[in-house]
Amino acid sequence: MTIYRCFAALLSLALVAGSSALAGEPAVAAQPAEDWLTKAERTEFRETARYDEVVEYCKRLAAESDFVEYRPFGKSPLGRDMPLVIAASGGEFDPQKAKASGKRIVLIQNAIHSGECDGKDASLMLLREMVITKTREELLRNAIVLVIPIYNVDGHERFGPHGRINQNGPTQMGWRTTAQNLNLNRDYMKADAPETRAWLSLFNEWQPDLHIDTHTTNGGDWQYDIMLAWDESPMGAGPVVRWLKETLHENLMTGLAADGHVPAIYFDLNDSRNPERGITSGAFEPRFSNGYVSLRGRPSILVESHMLKPYRTRVMGTLSVLRNTLELVNRYADSLREAVAAADAQAIELGRNAETDRKLALVVRNTEEAVPFSFKGFAYERALSEISGAAWIRYDQTRPALFGIEWTNGTEPAKEVVPPVAYVFPPQWTDAIELLEAHGLRIERFKEPAKLRVESYRLSEPKFATRPFEGRFRASFASEAVKEEREFPAGSVIVPLDQVGSRVAVHLLEPDGPDSLVSWGFFNTIFEQKEYAEGYVLEKLAREMIESDPALRKEFEDKVASDAEFAKDARARLYFFYQRSPYWDAELGRYPVGRLTDDAWRAKAGG
């Protein structure tokens, strides 16, 4: 993690807390006409625009400039259009023309949590600079920019002064979740929200080369005004991880510092009441935007402006990230193209070479390694609260301070899997099939019934959450790998892994993945026992089985002698025999998805 070790030396500029200076603006900049100022600018960054005002501004951009097209890309649950602005100096307003142009396609999304609106205002300013004042027209030289100014449009219009208790302005803002009370930044894999399905369609259609997701962070108080995250973990595609480390990381941090900002890699305090106990940075699971886009083999930048900084500072910091990132995309367009192409090639190869010892990380954890770090914080004091009865921390923003701490930032695989060449499962699991298609995955189907030798899993000891998480009661379980012959009816679905979305397929269909379909409840019924046996029937059956099988008798007697809980549980003793009888449901806990490790299935499949 050499680049992390030099990070403290890189961040040499300090942010004056509460400053009203326009950090990140060029020394000499063409001032836009009054009617092109955003609402944030017109109100000295006290206010932010409503949905209708944003849409009207975007439509004006399209009417004024040949470089812009405005179009909705979906509908919210409340029927609002989900706005998209396409900025392309050559008029490449459809995916085919965009890909044929050789330019890099960048997708910027804002207000996924609609109270965190900094990126929305920054993106409107960026669009104006590129296509109206043209002070940043060069950012479109080798790039086509897609901007979602407001992703969570319904949440945005749950508008008021109390949407973000942790946040310093604007005076009113939107809400974190959608009209269905879903957090879109936990929905990328299960894709329950209509907004997520629309986003997936947009991503599948355009296949952007780089993705940016803007937020406003929570957490403690410190000098850093911008925090950034991207996937440099073993879960990411190797060529893209290298591009992020070697090309983006230091260049972006240097550019932000030159603009007057104090950036940091996104971290969590190890102890929320004591910053001197160190910080930790790690990987994001695929349910999050940057974790998901990483699985798609694309660099994804999470932007987190700091909630306690003035709104002007946060917007200008986010704008600086967008400007600097696009400048790097233009400067290193060729290397970005090569990294993305190599990631796609690796993804396709995943399903073509089952004999190699290749592994894919399903779960990533932090290593125990920590590096010294000079933390730019504020002086603080801790006191025992008479309200909560616990210690609480009070920061003094007038007293910047440096703390020598340790930063835990290394990652390693905690669980890996050797992917098959394809997955297969019966056609009755329609919700799972529809979701795979929503992710843009290519599927094929058996034209006739097929009997196949597969690898799969037996799932047992299911436990279900007692409270919903993002609308679902998540399942946990024990898994045991099995090899067996199964019969698959005509119409059964095959998901080949020789496709660019192979990493997403693996994470959805391997049950031990943190965002697998089975963990999100798509296969809950496999855990439900539907047939039962009466005790008096089992008493007779047990005696018959013991008489005919001495080994079974010994197994039963040994278990009674060694397991006190089992010995005193009459039902468990009877079910010992039921589970070993031909009456037991062989499908209970049987994961319906099979792993195919050779190409024999292809002769039986059709498109």
C-alpha positions as CSV (number, residue, x, y, z in Angstrom):
1,M,0.0,0.0,0.0
2,T,2.8,2.4,-0.9
3,I,0.5,5.0,-2.3
4,Y,-1.3,5.2,1.0
5,R,1.9,5.5,2.9
6,C,2.8,8.7,1.0
7,F,-0.7,10.1,1.3
8,A,0.0,12.1,4.5
9,A,2.8,13.9,2.7
10,L,0.6,14.6,-0.3
11,L,-2.0,16.5,1.6
12,S,-0.1,19.6,2.4
13,L,-2.8,22.2,2.2
14,A,-5.2,23.0,5.1
15,L,-8.8,24.0,4.9
16,V,-9.8,27.0,7.0
17,A,-12.9,25.8,8.9
18,G,-16.0,27.8,7.9
19,S,-14.2,29.6,5.1
20,S,-16.5,31.3,2.6
21,A,-13.8,31.4,-0.1
22,L,-14.8,29.9,-3.4
23,A,-12.3,27.0,-3.1
24,G,-11.6,25.2,-6.3
25,E,-12.4,28.1,-8.7
26,P,-9.8,29.1,-11.3
27,A,-7.9,32.3,-10.6
28,V,-9.6,33.9,-13.6
29,A,-12.9,32.5,-14.7
30,A,-15.5,33.7,-17.1
31,Q,-18.6,34.7,-15.1
32,P,-21.8,33.2,-16.3
33,A,-24.7,35.4,-17.2
34,E,-27.2,36.0,-14.4
35,D,-29.8,33.7,-15.9
36,W,-27.3,30.8,-16.0
37,L,-26.5,31.0,-12.3
38,T,-27.9,28.0,-10.3
39,K,-30.2,28.6,-7.4
40,A,-27.4,27.7,-5.1
41,E,-25.2,30.5,-6.6
42,R,-28.1,33.0,-6.7
43,T,-28.7,32.5,-3.0
44,E,-25.1,32.5,-1.9
45,F,-25.3,28.8,-1.4
46,R,-28.0,29.0,1.2
47,E,-30.6,27.2,-0.9
48,T,-30.7,24.4,-3.5
49,A,-33.1,24.0,-6.4
50,R,-36.3,21.9,-6.4
51,Y,-36.9,19.1,-8.9
52,D,-38.9,21.2,-11.3
53,E,-36.2,23.9,-11.3
54,V,-33.5,21.4,-12.0
55,V,-35.4,19.8,-14.9
56,E,-36.1,23.3,-16.3
57,Y,-32.4,24.2,-16.1
58,C,-31.4,21.0,-17.8
59,K,-33.9,21.5,-20.6
60,R,-32.6,25.1,-21.1
61,L,-29.1,23.6,-21.5
62,A,-30.3,21.3,-24.2
63,A,-32.2,24.1,-26.0
64,E,-29.2,26.5,-25.9
65,S,-26.4,24.1,-26.8
66,D,-25.8,21.6,-29.6
67,F,-23.6,19.7,-27.1
68,V,-26.5,18.7,-24.9
69,E,-29.5,16.4,-25.0
70,Y,-31.9,16.1,-22.2
71,R,-34.0,12.9,-21.8
72,P,-35.7,11.0,-18.9
73,F,-34.4,7.5,-18.4
74,G,-37.1,6.1,-16.1
75,K,-40.1,6.8,-14.0
76,S,-40.2,7.0,-10.2
77,P,-42.9,5.2,-8.1
78,L,-44.7,8.6,-7.9
79,G,-44.6,9.0,-11.7
80,R,-41.8,11.6,-11.9
81,D,-39.4,11.5,-14.8
82,M,-35.8,10.5,-13.8
83,P,-33.7,13.2,-15.6
84,L,-30.6,12.5,-17.7
85,V,-28.3,15.1,-19.4
86,I,-26.0,13.9,-22.1
87,A,-23.1,16.2,-22.9
88,A,-21.2,15.4,-26.1
89,S,-19.3,17.9,-28.3
90,G,-19.8,15.7,-31.3
91,G,-23.5,15.1,-30.8
92,E,-23.0,11.5,-29.8
93,F,-26.3,11.3,-28.0
94,D,-26.9,7.5,-28.4
95,P,-24.8,4.7,-27.1
96,Q,-23.8,3.4,-30.5
97,K,-22.5,6.7,-31.7
98,A,-20.8,7.3,-28.4
99,K,-19.0,3.9,-28.5
100,A,-18.1,4.5,-32.2
101,S,-16.5,7.9,-31.4
102,G,-13.7,6.3,-29.3
103,K,-14.4,8.8,-26.5
104,R,-14.6,7.6,-22.9
105,I,-18.1,7.6,-21.4
106,V,-18.4,9.0,-17.9
107,L,-21.6,8.6,-15.8
108,I,-22.1,11.1,-12.9
109,Q,-25.0,10.4,-10.6
110,N,-26.2,12.7,-7.9
111,A,-28.7,12.8,-5.0
112,I,-29.1,9.1,-4.6
113,H,-29.6,10.2,-1.1
114,S,-31.5,13.4,-1.9
115,G,-30.6,15.3,1.2
116,E,-27.0,15.0,0.0
117,C,-27.4,17.5,-2.8
118,D,-23.9,18.9,-3.2
119,G,-23.2,16.9,-6.4
120,K,-26.5,18.1,-8.0
121,D,-25.5,21.7,-7.8
122,A,-21.9,21.0,-8.7
123,S,-23.0,19.0,-11.8
124,L,-25.2,21.8,-13.0
125,M,-22.3,24.2,-12.7
126,L,-20.0,21.7,-14.5
127,L,-22.5,21.3,-17.4
128,R,-22.7,25.1,-17.7
129,E,-18.9,25.4,-17.8
130,M,-18.7,22.8,-20.5
131,V,-21.4,23.8,-22.8
132,I,-22.5,27.4,-22.1
133,T,-19.5,29.5,-20.9
134,K,-17.3,26.8,-22.4
135,T,-14.5,27.6,-19.9
136,R,-14.3,23.8,-19.5
137,E,-15.2,22.8,-23.0
138,E,-11.9,20.8,-23.2
139,L,-13.4,18.2,-20.8
140,L,-15.5,17.0,-23.7
141,R,-12.6,16.6,-26.0
142,N,-12.1,12.8,-25.3
143,A,-15.1,12.2,-23.1
144,I,-18.9,12.0,-23.3
145,V,-20.5,12.9,-20.0
146,L,-23.8,11.5,-18.7
147,V,-25.2,13.4,-15.7
148,I,-28.1,12.2,-13.5
149,P,-28.7,15.5,-11.6
150,I,-31.2,13.8,-9.3
151,Y,-31.4,10.0,-9.0
152,N,-33.8,9.7,-6.1
153,V,-36.4,12.1,-7.5
154,D,-39.3,11.3,-5.1
155,G,-37.0,11.5,-2.0
156,H,-35.8,14.8,-3.4
157,E,-39.3,16.3,-3.2
158,R,-39.8,15.2,0.4
159,F,-38.3,18.6,0.9
160,G,-37.8,20.5,4.1
161,P,-35.4,21.9,6.7
162,H,-35.1,18.7,8.7
163,G,-33.9,16.1,6.2
164,R,-30.3,15.9,7.4
165,I,-29.7,16.5,11.1
166,N,-25.9,16.1,10.7
167,Q,-25.6,18.5,7.8
168,N,-24.6,22.2,7.6
169,G,-27.0,23.5,4.9
170,P,-28.6,24.2,2.6
171,T,-31.7,25.6,4.4
172,Q,-33.9,22.9,2.9
173,M,-33.2,19.6,1.2
174,G,-34.6,16.3,0.2
175,W,-34.8,12.9,2.1
176,R,-32.5,9.9,2.1
177,T,-34.9,7.3,0.9
178,T,-37.4,6.8,-1.9
179,A,-41.2,7.0,-1.8
180,Q,-41.1,3.3,-1.0
181,N,-38.6,4.0,1.8
182,L,-35.8,2.1,0.0
183,N,-32.2,3.2,0.2
184,L,-31.1,3.1,-3.4
185,N,-27.5,2.8,-2.4
186,R,-28.3,-0.6,-0.9
187,D,-30.3,-1.9,-3.8
188,Y,-27.8,-2.4,-6.7
189,M,-27.8,-6.2,-6.5
190,K,-31.4,-7.1,-5.5
191,A,-32.8,-4.2,-7.6
192,D,-36.2,-4.0,-5.9
193,A,-36.7,-0.3,-6.7
194,P,-38.1,0.9,-10.0
195,E,-35.3,3.5,-9.9
196,T,-32.7,0.8,-9.7
197,R,-34.1,-1.1,-12.6
198,A,-34.1,2.1,-14.7
199,W,-30.5,2.7,-13.7
200,L,-29.5,-0.8,-14.6
201,S,-31.1,-0.4,-18.1
202,L,-29.1,2.9,-18.5
203,F,-25.9,1.3,-17.5
204,N,-26.4,-1.8,-19.7
205,E,-27.2,0.5,-22.7
206,W,-24.3,2.9,-22.3
207,Q,-21.6,0.7,-20.7
208,P,-19.8,3.7,-19.2
209,D,-16.1,3.6,-18.8
210,L,-16.1,5.4,-15.4
211,H,-18.7,6.1,-12.8
212,I,-19.0,8.8,-10.1
213,D,-21.5,8.8,-7.3
214,T,-21.7,12.0,-5.2
215,H,-22.7,12.1,-1.5
216,T,-22.3,14.0,1.7
217,T,-20.8,12.0,4.5
218,N,-21.6,11.6,8.2
219,G,-19.1,10.8,10.9
220,G,-16.8,13.0,13.1
221,D,-15.3,16.4,12.6
222,W,-12.0,17.0,10.9
223,Q,-10.2,19.3,8.4
224,Y,-10.9,17.1,5.4
225,D,-13.6,18.6,3.2
226,I,-13.7,15.8,0.5
227,M,-13.4,12.1,1.1
228,L,-13.1,9.6,-1.8
229,A,-13.4,5.9,-2.2
230,W,-12.8,3.4,-5.0
231,D,-12.3,-0.3,-5.1
232,E,-8.6,-1.3,-4.8
233,S,-9.5,-4.6,-3.1
234,P,-9.2,-8.2,-4.4
235,M,-12.9,-7.9,-5.3
236,G,-12.1,-5.5,-8.1
237,A,-11.0,-6.3,-11.7
238,G,-7.2,-6.3,-11.7
239,P,-6.6,-4.0,-14.7
240,V,-9.1,-1.4,-13.4
241,V,-7.6,-1.6,-9.9
242,R,-4.1,-0.9,-11.4
243,W,-5.5,2.0,-13.3
244,L,-7.0,3.5,-10.2
245,K,-3.7,3.0,-8.2
246,E,-1.3,4.1,-10.9
247,T,-3.2,6.8,-12.8
248,L,-6.1,8.2,-10.9
249,H,-5.2,8.1,-7.2
250,E,-2.2,10.5,-6.8
251,N,-3.2,12.7,-9.7
252,L,-6.7,13.3,-8.4
253,M,-5.5,14.0,-4.8
254,T,-2.8,16.4,-6.1
255,G,-5.4,18.2,-8.3
256,L,-7.8,18.6,-5.3
257,A,-5.1,19.9,-3.1
258,A,-4.0,22.4,-5.8
259,D,-7.6,23.7,-5.9
260,G,-7.4,24.4,-2.2
261,H,-9.2,21.4,-0.8
262,V,-8.1,18.9,1.9
263,P,-9.0,15.4,0.5
264,A,-8.8,12.1,2.2
265,I,-9.5,8.5,1.3
266,Y,-12.9,7.6,2.8
267,F,-12.5,6.1,6.3
268,D,-14.3,5.3,9.5
269,L,-13.1,6.2,13.0
270,N,-12.2,3.0,14.9
271,D,-13.8,4.8,18.0
272,S,-16.4,7.4,17.3
273,R,-15.5,9.2,20.6
274,N,-11.7,9.0,20.2
275,P,-10.1,9.9,16.8
276,E,-6.7,9.0,18.2
277,R,-7.6,5.3,18.2
278,G,-7.1,5.3,14.4
279,I,-9.1,4.9,11.3
280,T,-10.0,2.1,8.9
281,S,-10.7,2.1,5.1
282,G,-12.0,-1.0,3.4
283,A,-14.0,-2.5,0.5
284,F,-17.7,-1.9,-0.2
285,E,-20.1,-4.8,-0.8
286,P,-21.9,-5.1,-4.2
287,R,-25.1,-3.6,-2.8
288,F,-23.4,-0.2,-2.9
289,S,-22.9,1.7,-6.1
290,N,-19.1,1.7,-6.1
291,G,-19.0,-2.0,-5.1
292,Y,-21.4,-2.9,-7.8
293,V,-19.8,-0.9,-10.6
294,S,-16.5,-2.5,-9.6
295,L,-18.0,-5.9,-10.3
296,R,-19.0,-4.6,-13.7
297,G,-15.2,-4.0,-14.4
298,R,-15.4,-0.2,-14.3
299,P,-13.7,2.3,-12.0
300,S,-16.2,3.9,-9.7
301,I,-15.5,7.0,-7.5
302,L,-17.5,7.6,-4.4
303,V,-17.4,11.3,-3.5
304,E,-18.3,12.3,0.1
305,S,-18.1,16.0,0.9
306,H,-17.9,16.7,4.6
307,M,-21.3,17.4,6.2
308,L,-20.2,20.1,8.6
309,K,-18.4,22.3,6.1
310,P,-20.4,25.2,4.6
311,Y,-22.6,24.3,1.6
312,R,-20.5,26.5,-0.7
313,T,-17.3,24.6,0.3
314,R,-19.0,21.3,-0.2
315,V,-20.3,22.1,-3.6
316,M,-17.0,23.6,-4.8
317,G,-15.2,20.6,-3.4
318,T,-17.4,18.2,-5.3
319,L,-17.1,20.4,-8.5
320,S,-13.3,20.1,-8.1
321,V,-13.6,16.3,-8.0
322,L,-15.7,16.3,-11.2
323,R,-13.4,18.7,-13.0
324,N,-10.2,16.9,-12.0
325,T,-11.6,13.5,-12.7
326,L,-12.8,14.5,-16.2
327,E,-9.4,16.1,-16.9
328,L,-7.7,12.8,-16.0
329,V,-10.1,10.8,-18.2
330,N,-9.3,13.1,-21.1
331,R,-5.6,13.0,-20.5
332,Y,-5.5,9.2,-19.9
333,A,-8.3,8.2,-22.2
334,D,-6.2,5.5,-23.9
335,S,-5.0,3.8,-20.7
336,L,-8.6,3.9,-19.3
337,R,-9.9,2.3,-22.5
338,E,-7.2,-0.4,-22.2
339,A,-7.9,-1.1,-18.5
340,V,-11.7,-1.5,-19.2
341,A,-11.1,-3.7,-22.2
342,A,-8.7,-5.9,-20.3
343,A,-11.2,-6.1,-17.4
344,D,-13.9,-7.2,-19.9
345,A,-11.6,-9.8,-21.5
346,Q,-10.8,-11.2,-18.0
347,A,-14.5,-11.4,-17.2
348,I,-15.2,-13.3,-20.4
349,E,-12.3,-15.6,-19.8
350,L,-13.7,-16.5,-16.4
351,G,-16.3,-18.8,-18.1
352,R,-13.9,-20.3,-20.7
353,N,-11.2,-21.9,-18.6
354,A,-12.5,-24.1,-15.9
355,E,-9.3,-26.1,-15.5
356,T,-7.2,-23.2,-14.2
357,D,-6.8,-22.5,-10.5
358,R,-8.6,-19.2,-10.8
359,K,-10.5,-17.7,-7.8
360,L,-12.9,-14.9,-7.4
361,A,-13.2,-13.0,-4.0
362,L,-16.7,-13.2,-2.7
363,V,-16.0,-11.5,0.7
364,V,-13.2,-9.1,1.5
365,R,-11.9,-8.1,4.9
366,N,-9.3,-5.8,6.3
367,T,-5.9,-7.1,7.1
368,E,-4.4,-6.4,10.5
369,E,-1.7,-4.2,8.9
370,A,-1.8,-0.6,9.9
371,V,0.3,2.3,8.6
372,P,1.3,5.5,10.3
373,F,-0.9,8.4,9.3
374,S,-0.9,12.1,10.2
375,F,-4.5,12.8,10.8
376,K,-5.8,16.4,10.2
377,G,-8.4,16.8,12.8
378,F,-9.5,19.4,15.4
379,A,-8.8,19.7,19.1
380,Y,-11.5,18.0,21.1
381,E,-12.5,17.1,24.6
382,R,-14.5,14.2,25.9
383,A,-16.9,14.4,28.8
384,L,-19.5,12.2,30.5
385,S,-22.9,13.1,29.3
386,E,-25.6,13.6,31.9
387,I,-28.1,13.0,29.1
388,S,-26.9,9.7,27.6
389,G,-24.9,8.5,30.5
390,A,-22.0,7.8,28.1
391,A,-18.9,9.7,27.0
392,W,-19.5,12.3,24.3
393,I,-17.0,14.2,22.2
394,R,-16.9,18.0,21.5
395,Y,-14.8,19.3,18.7
396,D,-13.2,22.8,18.5
397,Q,-13.2,23.9,14.9
398,T,-11.1,27.0,15.8
399,R,-8.1,24.7,16.7
400,P,-6.9,22.5,13.9
401,A,-4.7,19.8,15.1
402,L,-2.5,16.9,13.8
403,F,-2.7,13.5,15.4
404,G,-0.2,10.7,14.7
405,I,-2.5,7.7,14.4
406,E,-2.6,4.3,12.6
407,W,-4.6,3.7,9.5
408,T,-5.8,0.2,8.7
409,N,-6.3,0.1,4.9
410,G,-5.1,-3.3,3.6
411,T,-7.7,-5.8,2.3
412,E,-7.6,-9.5,1.6
413,P,-10.1,-12.2,0.5
414,A,-12.1,-13.6,3.4
415,K,-14.0,-16.0,1.1
416,E,-13.1,-17.1,-2.4
417,V,-14.8,-19.3,-5.0
418,V,-13.6,-21.0,-8.2
419,P,-16.2,-20.0,-10.7
420,P,-17.8,-22.7,-12.9
421,V,-18.2,-22.2,-16.7
422,A,-22.0,-21.7,-16.2
423,Y,-24.8,-21.8,-13.7
424,V,-28.1,-23.7,-14.3
425,F,-31.4,-23.7,-12.6
426,P,-35.1,-24.6,-13.3
427,P,-37.5,-22.1,-15.0
428,Q,-39.9,-21.8,-12.1
429,W,-37.6,-19.3,-10.3
430,T,-39.0,-16.4,-12.4
431,D,-38.1,-13.5,-10.0
432,A,-34.4,-14.6,-10.1
433,I,-34.5,-14.9,-13.9
434,E,-36.0,-11.5,-14.3
435,L,-33.3,-10.0,-12.0
436,L,-30.5,-11.6,-13.9
437,E,-31.8,-10.2,-17.1
438,A,-32.2,-6.7,-15.4
439,H,-28.4,-6.9,-14.7
440,G,-27.8,-7.3,-18.4
441,L,-26.7,-10.9,-18.1
442,R,-27.0,-13.2,-21.1
443,I,-29.0,-16.3,-20.4
444,E,-29.8,-19.4,-22.5
445,R,-32.4,-22.1,-22.0
446,F,-32.6,-25.9,-22.5
447,K,-34.8,-26.8,-25.4
448,E,-35.4,-30.3,-24.0
449,P,-35.2,-31.8,-20.5
450,A,-31.6,-32.5,-19.5
451,K,-29.9,-34.7,-16.9
452,L,-26.6,-33.2,-15.8
453,R,-23.9,-33.8,-13.3
454,V,-23.6,-30.6,-11.3
455,E,-21.9,-29.1,-8.3
456,S,-24.2,-27.3,-5.9
457,Y,-24.9,-26.8,-2.2
458,R,-27.1,-28.0,0.6
459,L,-28.2,-25.2,2.8
460,S,-29.2,-25.8,6.4
461,E,-29.7,-24.1,9.7
462,P,-31.5,-21.2,8.2
463,K,-31.8,-18.1,10.3
464,F,-34.0,-15.1,9.2
465,A,-33.6,-11.5,10.3
466,T,-36.1,-10.5,12.9
467,R,-36.4,-7.0,11.2
468,P,-36.5,-6.1,7.6
469,F,-33.5,-4.6,5.9
470,E,-34.3,-2.6,2.7
471,G,-37.7,-4.3,2.6
472,R,-36.4,-7.9,2.9
473,F,-35.8,-10.3,5.8
474,R,-32.3,-11.5,5.0
475,A,-31.4,-15.1,5.4
476,S,-28.2,-16.7,6.7
477,F,-27.5,-20.4,6.6
478,A,-24.8,-23.1,6.6
479,S,-23.7,-24.3,3.2
480,E,-22.2,-27.6,2.2
481,A,-20.8,-28.3,-1.3
482,V,-22.3,-31.3,-3.0
483,K,-21.9,-33.1,-6.4
484,E,-24.9,-34.8,-7.8
485,E,-26.9,-35.7,-10.9
486,R,-30.0,-33.5,-11.4
487,E,-32.7,-33.4,-13.9
488,F,-33.6,-30.0,-15.4
489,P,-36.8,-29.5,-17.3
490,A,-37.1,-27.8,-20.7
491,G,-36.8,-24.1,-20.3
492,S,-34.3,-24.3,-17.5
493,V,-32.0,-21.3,-17.5
494,I,-28.2,-21.4,-18.1
495,V,-26.1,-18.4,-17.2
496,P,-22.8,-18.8,-19.1
497,L,-19.8,-17.0,-17.5
498,D,-18.1,-16.2,-20.8
499,Q,-19.6,-12.7,-20.7
500,V,-18.6,-9.3,-19.3
501,G,-21.1,-9.5,-16.4
502,S,-19.7,-12.8,-15.1
503,R,-18.5,-11.3,-11.8
504,V,-22.1,-10.0,-11.1
505,A,-23.4,-13.5,-11.9
506,V,-21.1,-15.2,-9.5
507,H,-22.0,-12.8,-6.7
508,L,-25.7,-13.3,-7.3
509,L,-25.6,-17.1,-7.6
510,E,-23.0,-18.2,-5.2
511,P,-25.0,-18.5,-1.9
512,D,-22.2,-17.4,0.3
513,G,-21.8,-14.0,-1.4
514,P,-22.9,-11.1,0.8
515,D,-25.5,-10.0,-1.7
516,S,-26.5,-13.4,-3.2
517,L,-30.0,-14.0,-4.3
518,V,-30.5,-16.6,-1.6
519,S,-29.3,-14.2,1.1
520,W,-31.8,-11.6,-0.1
521,G,-34.7,-14.1,0.1
522,F,-35.2,-15.0,-3.5
523,F,-35.1,-18.7,-2.6
524,N,-36.7,-18.7,0.9
525,T,-39.1,-21.5,0.1
526,I,-36.4,-24.0,-0.1
527,F,-36.0,-23.8,3.6
528,E,-39.7,-24.5,4.3
529,Q,-40.7,-28.1,5.3
530,K,-44.2,-28.8,3.9
531,E,-44.8,-32.4,4.9
532,Y,-44.8,-33.6,8.5
533,A,-45.0,-36.9,10.3
534,E,-47.2,-37.8,13.3
535,G,-45.3,-39.1,16.3
536,Y,-47.1,-42.4,16.5
537,V,-46.3,-43.1,12.8
538,L,-42.6,-42.3,13.4
539,E,-42.5,-44.5,16.5
540,K,-43.4,-47.5,14.3
541,L,-41.1,-46.4,11.4
542,A,-38.2,-46.0,13.8
543,R,-38.5,-49.5,15.2
544,E,-38.6,-50.9,11.7
545,M,-35.5,-49.0,10.6
546,I,-33.5,-50.1,13.7
547,E,-34.4,-53.7,13.2
548,S,-33.3,-53.7,9.6
549,D,-30.1,-51.6,10.0
550,P,-27.8,-52.3,13.0
551,A,-25.4,-49.5,11.9
552,L,-28.3,-47.0,12.2
553,R,-29.2,-48.4,15.6
554,K,-25.6,-47.8,16.8
555,E,-25.6,-44.2,15.3
556,F,-28.8,-43.4,17.2
557,E,-27.6,-44.9,20.5
558,D,-24.3,-43.0,20.2
559,K,-26.1,-39.8,19.6
560,V,-28.4,-40.3,22.6
561,A,-25.4,-41.0,24.8
562,S,-23.2,-38.1,23.6
563,D,-25.8,-35.3,23.0
564,A,-27.8,-34.4,26.1
565,E,-30.0,-31.9,24.3
566,F,-30.9,-34.5,21.7
567,A,-31.5,-37.2,24.3
568,K,-34.2,-35.1,26.0
569,D,-35.9,-33.9,22.8
570,A,-38.6,-36.4,21.9
571,R,-39.3,-34.8,18.5
572,A,-35.6,-34.6,17.6
573,R,-35.2,-38.3,18.4
574,L,-38.1,-39.3,16.1
575,Y,-37.0,-36.9,13.4
576,F,-33.6,-38.6,13.4
577,F,-35.3,-41.5,11.7
578,Y,-37.7,-39.4,9.6
579,Q,-34.8,-37.5,8.0
580,R,-33.1,-40.8,7.1
581,S,-36.2,-42.4,5.6
582,P,-37.3,-42.2,2.0
583,Y,-40.3,-40.0,3.1
584,W,-38.0,-37.1,3.9
585,D,-38.2,-34.2,1.4
586,A,-35.0,-34.4,-0.6
587,E,-35.6,-30.9,-1.9
588,L,-35.5,-29.3,1.5
589,G,-32.5,-27.0,1.7
590,R,-31.4,-28.1,-1.8
591,Y,-30.1,-25.0,-3.5
592,P,-31.7,-25.0,-7.0
593,V,-28.8,-23.5,-8.8
594,G,-26.2,-25.9,-10.2
595,R,-22.6,-25.2,-11.2
596,L,-21.5,-26.6,-14.6
597,T,-17.8,-27.2,-14.9
598,D,-17.6,-28.2,-18.6
599,D,-19.3,-27.2,-21.9
600,A,-21.4,-30.4,-22.3
601,W,-24.6,-28.4,-21.7
602,R,-24.1,-26.3,-24.8
603,A,-25.4,-29.1,-27.1
604,K,-28.7,-29.1,-25.2
605,A,-29.2,-25.3,-25.0
606,G,-30.8,-22.8,-27.3
607,G,-30.9,-19.0,-27.2
